[in-house]
């Protein structure tokens, strides 16, 4: 099936060697503000993914990746299940010895399967990502973006939001990295939400990381709460576009 898809893409003139084809798995077990398995969620457009999902991605060109995700969650005895299909294109806008600037455009669709009623939407967004090494073991990064979502069912609505974030990565050892991140998200017409997170990740082997995170989050229209949990990720082909921490579609 993969060979057939590749042949079709090549015939259309949009195919290339599918170097990023592969699976990835991310997990997020939350202890605060309540115990549960966190499904796919984006508070800010962090390059690191903060939800539980099984993902598969494949390259359309060197800088365009398509993919699909199945995103389970579990809270208070209730199973939550959603899925997503999408495509993301990334371009390097500027580069130096110490850092770079990237731009990304995303298009996708989310499907909420459980609990009912069934939900279906289309979304589009764009973002800028900047990173700069400030010391041998320290990197500053940040970005900003805009996104819009057209919800088709269970009710039709159009929503848009702006977001911005900044972070500091400390490379404590070859295997151990610490992060301090803060983000803002403003859904137009609603109130500002924010998220501050500190995390520590250990690389067990190439493509497999486990981490501990904590912080404070206040989503738009909701009371703020402390958060604490453990997270992990496994990537079949790490450090390729479209994988956890590198623009999942």
C-alpha positions in Angstrom: 0.0 0.0 0.0 2.9 2.4 0.8 4.5 1.6 -2.5 1.2 2.3 -4.3 0.8 5.7 -2.5 4.4 6.6 -3.3 3.9 5.9 -6.9 0.7 8.0 -7.1 2.5 10.9 -5.3 5.4 10.7 -7.7 3.1 10.7 -10.7 1.5 13.8 -9.4 4.9 15.4 -9.0 4.7 15.8 -5.2 6.5 12.7 -4.1 10.0 12.3 -2.7 11.9 9.6 -0.8 9.7 9.0 2.2 12.5 9.2 4.8 10.1 10.2 7.6 7.7 7.4 7.2 7.1 5.8 10.5 5.3 5.4 13.8 5.6 7.2 17.0 3.9 6.9 20.4 3.5 9.6 23.1 2.1 9.1 26.6 1.0 11.5 29.4 -0.1 10.2 32.8 -1.4 13.1 34.9 -1.6 13.1 38.7 -2.7 16.8 39.1 -5.2 18.4 38.9 -6.8 15.0 38.6 -5.5 11.5 37.9 -6.0 10.4 34.3 -4.5 9.6 31.0 -4.3 12.9 29.0 -5.3 12.6 25.4 -4.0 14.8 22.5 -4.1 18.4 23.7 -2.4 21.6 22.5 -2.4 24.5 24.9 0.3 26.4 22.9 2.1 25.4 19.7 5.0 23.8 21.6 7.1 21.6 19.3 6.9 19.0 22.0 3.6 17.1 22.0 1.7 16.9 25.3 -0.8 14.2 24.9 -1.3 10.4 24.6 -1.3 9.3 21.0 -0.3 6.7 18.4 0.9 8.5 15.3 1.9 7.6 11.8 3.5 10.1 9.4 4.9 10.0 5.9 6.8 12.5 3.7 5.2 14.2 0.7 8.3 16.3 0.0 11.4 17.1 1.9 9.6 19.7 4.0 5.9 18.6 3.8 4.6 15.8 6.0 1.2 14.2 6.3 0.0 12.0 9.1 -2.7 10.6 11.3 -3.1 10.1 15.0 -5.3 8.1 17.4 -5.6 9.9 20.7 -7.0 8.0 23.7 -7.6 9.5 27.2 -9.1 8.3 30.5 -10.6 10.4 33.3 -13.0 9.6 36.2 -13.8 6.1 34.7 -14.6 7.5 31.3 -12.8 6.7 28.1 -12.1 9.6 25.7 -11.1 8.8 22.1 -10.3 11.2 19.3 -8.4 11.1 16.0 -6.7 13.5 13.7 -5.4 13.7 10.1 -3.3 16.5 8.9 -0.5 17.9 6.9 2.3 20.4 7.9 4.8 22.2 5.8 8.0 23.8 7.3 10.5 26.2 5.8 13.8 27.5 7.2 13.5 31.3 7.1 16.9 32.2 8.5 19.9 30.3 9.9 23.1 31.1 11.7 25.8 29.1 13.6 23.9 29.6 16.9 20.2 29.2 15.8 17.5 29.5 13.2 14.1 30.7 12.4 11.4 28.4 10.9 7.9 29.0 9.6 5.2 26.3 9.5 1.7 26.0 8.0 -0.8 23.3 9.1 -4.1 22.0 7.8 -6.0 19.2 9.5 -9.2 17.7 10.8 -10.1 16.4 14.3 -12.7 13.7 15.0 -14.1 13.3 18.6 -15.3 9.7 18.8 -15.9 9.2 22.6 -17.7 10.3 24.6 -20.6 11.3 22.3 -21.9 13.2 20.5 -19.5 12.7 17.5 -17.5 15.8 16.7 -15.8 16.8 13.4 -13.8 19.9 12.4 -11.4 21.4 10.0 -8.5 23.6 11.1 -5.7 25.7 9.6 -2.8 27.5 11.3 0.6 29.1 10.9 3.4 29.7 13.3 7.0 31.0 13.6 9.6 29.2 15.6 12.9 30.7 16.8 15.8 29.1 18.6 19.1 30.5 19.7 22.0 28.8 21.6 23.2 31.1 24.4 25.8 28.8 26.0 27.3 25.4 25.4 24.5 23.7 27.3 21.7 26.2 27.1 19.2 27.1 24.3 16.5 29.7 24.2 13.5 29.1 22.0 10.0 30.5 21.3 7.4 31.4 18.8 4.0 32.6 18.0 1.1 31.5 15.8 -2.5 31.9 14.6 -5.1 29.2 14.1 -8.7 28.9 13.0 -11.1 25.9 13.5 -14.4 25.3 11.7 -16.5 22.9 13.7 -19.1 21.1 11.6 -20.7 18.8 14.1 -22.4 18.5 16.6 -22.9 22.3 15.9 -21.5 24.6 13.4 -19.1 27.3 14.7 -16.0 29.1 13.7 -13.2 29.9 16.2 -9.8 31.5 16.0 -7.0 32.0 18.4 -3.5 33.6 18.8 -0.7 32.1 20.8 2.9 32.8 21.8 5.4 30.9 23.9 9.0 30.9 25.1 11.3 28.4 26.7 14.8 27.5 28.0 16.4 24.1 27.4 19.3 23.1 29.6 21.4 20.1 28.4 22.5 18.8 31.8 24.1 15.7 30.4 24.1 13.9 27.1 21.0 12.0 28.2 19.3 14.4 30.6 17.6 17.7 29.5 15.6 20.2 31.5 13.0 22.6 30.1 11.3 25.7 31.5 8.4 26.9 29.2 5.7 29.5 29.3 2.9 30.1 26.9 -0.2 32.3 26.2 -3.3 31.5 24.2 -6.0 34.0 23.4 -9.2 32.6 21.8 -10.7 35.7 20.1 -13.8 36.9 22.0 -12.9 34.9 25.1 -10.3 35.3 28.0 -6.6 34.8 27.9 -5.2 31.4 28.9 -1.7 30.6 30.0 0.6 27.7 30.8 3.9 27.5 32.7 5.7 24.1 32.7 9.0 22.8 34.1 10.1 19.4 32.9 13.0 16.9 33.0 13.5 14.3 30.3 15.9 11.4 30.2 16.8 9.7 26.9 17.0 5.9 27.6 18.1 5.2 24.0 17.8 7.0 20.7 14.1 7.7 20.1 12.9 6.7 23.6 12.5 9.4 26.3 10.8 9.5 29.7 10.1 12.6 31.6 8.6 14.3 34.7 6.7 17.6 34.4 5.0 20.1 36.7 3.5 23.6 36.4 0.4 25.7 36.4 -2.2 26.0 33.7 -5.2 28.3 33.2 -7.2 27.6 30.1 -9.5 30.3 28.7 -12.6 30.6 30.9 -11.4 28.1 33.4 -9.9 28.4 36.9 -6.1 27.9 37.1 -4.7 24.6 38.5 -1.4 23.0 39.4 -0.4 20.1 37.1 2.0 17.2 37.7 2.6 14.1 35.6 4.9 11.8 33.8 5.3 11.7 30.0 7.2 9.6 27.5 7.7 9.2 23.8 9.0 6.6 21.4 9.8 7.5 17.8 10.6 4.9 15.1 12.7 7.5 13.1 13.8 10.2 15.5 14.9 13.6 14.5 12.8 13.6 11.3 10.1 16.1 10.4 6.7 15.1 11.6 7.8 13.3 14.8 7.2 14.2 18.4 9.0 17.4 19.1 9.4 18.2 15.4 6.0 19.3 14.0 3.5 16.5 14.3 0.9 17.1 11.6 
